[in-house]
């Protein structure tokens, strides 16, 4: 599954784990820590070729980075973008041709009392 590959890439990228450690979670974080990353697949396109054979897939993932300090959140967001944008990877059961950053948003969440950066990535894969 592409979400497992996405997690493996995040958790095996030293530049990311140097900042966030093992605080990488699918969907949500039950026990928030000072800095953490949450990811979710938010769409998956299953295109067909003209002859109706399977075509390339694309998925959009949202990566949310939460933290108590805006500087730490911004630094981690820049590292995630730098490490993933343009990446190709076939180490985890999918031939990912390209990661592409699509959008970035920032806000402060009063309910969690944390700063948040949301990053949308498109993955193109077989």
QUISUL-V688500 format. One record per residue. N is the residue number from 1. OMEGA is omega as a letter, one per 40 degrees, with the letter a starting at -180 (999 if undefined). Layout:
# QUISUL-V688500
((N	OMEGA) (N	OMEGA))
This chain:
# QUISUL-V688500
((1	a) (2	i) (3	i) (4	i) (5	i) (6	i) (7	a) (8	i) (9	i) (10	a) (11	i) (12	i) (13	a) (14	a) (15	i) (16	a) (17	i) (18	a) (19	a) (20	a) (21	i) (22	a) (23	i) (24	a) (25	i) (26	i) (27	a) (28	i) (29	a) (30	a) (31	a) (32	i) (33	a) (34	i) (35	i) (36	a) (37	i) (38	i) (39	i) (40	i) (41	a) (42	i) (43	i) (44	i) (45	i) (46	a) (47	i) (48	i) (49	a) (50	i) (51	i) (52	i) (53	a) (54	i) (55	i) (56	i) (57	i) (58	i) (59	i) (60	i) (61	i) (62	i) (63	i) (64	i) (65	a) (66	i) (67	i) (68	a) (69	i) (70	a) (71	i) (72	i) (73	a) (74	i) (75	i) (76	i) (77	i) (78	i) (79	i) (80	i) (81	a) (82	a) (83	a) (84	a) (85	a) (86	a) (87	i) (88	a) (89	i) (90	a) (91	a) (92	i) (93	i) (94	i) (95	a) (96	a) (97	a) (98	i) (99	i) (100	i) (101	a) (102	a) (103	i) (104	i) (105	i) (106	i) (107	i) (108	a) (109	a) (110	a) (111	i) (112	a) (113	i) (114	i) (115	a) (116	i) (117	i) (118	i) (119	i) (120	i) (121	i) (122	i) (123	i) (124	a) (125	i) (126	999))
